[in-house]
Amino acid sequence: MDMAVMGHMVTADELLRMPDENGFTHELVYGRVVKMPLPGWVHGWLAGRLYAVIYQHVQENDLGLVFSQDTGVTVTSNPDTVRGPDVGYVSRERAAGPRPSTGYWLGAPDLVVEIRSPNDRYAKLRAKAEEWLAHGARTVWVIEPERVAITAHYADGTKRLFTANNVICDEKLLPGFRYLVRDLLALPEFEQRA
């Protein structure tokens, strides 16, 4: 995804008060506003699907909080970095701690989901996964819709590729969550109406 870095340094609070800009979303990377085009429908649909599936499992098992697409998360301060994961999950233990009543969530989610857009370079997504992990995420799933694959990056520096016929699971982070990758990433099909 092409990104443009905007001029002067800003804080997370200033980013939160920025006016909406049609056709773009914004993140803050070490004090610099990064402008990104809105994702396409496949990205948005998958983000919604993954949110719904993870949210349902987390709610049924009282595991914590789940954030939907592009919820702002402050991962560094002075200069501030605010990222927006496609989906974020925070464990019950961490969610029970201090948290802001408004504004951005403080600290990386335990699980971050990033969905690759058609023009994203994988190296850039890998670097973003490493950044999330360096700031406290326990696992980052990089979703590749075209390959029907998920690469799970772990805090210990290892990674694992889950392809269409594999079951994605993480017993430490999401106990009991098991999903066949091809079913989790399947795009909707509609029959033409007469």
ABEGO torsion letter per residue (X at the ends): XBBBBBBBBBBAAAAAABBBBBGBBBBBBGGBBBBBBBBBAAAAAAAAAAAAAAAAAAAAAGAEBBBBBGBBBBABBOBBBBBBBABBBBBAAAAABBBBABEBBBEBBABBBBBBBAABBAAAAAAAAAAAAAAGBABBBBBBAAAGBBBBBBAAGBBBBBBAABBBBBAAABBGBBBBAAAAABBBBBBBBX
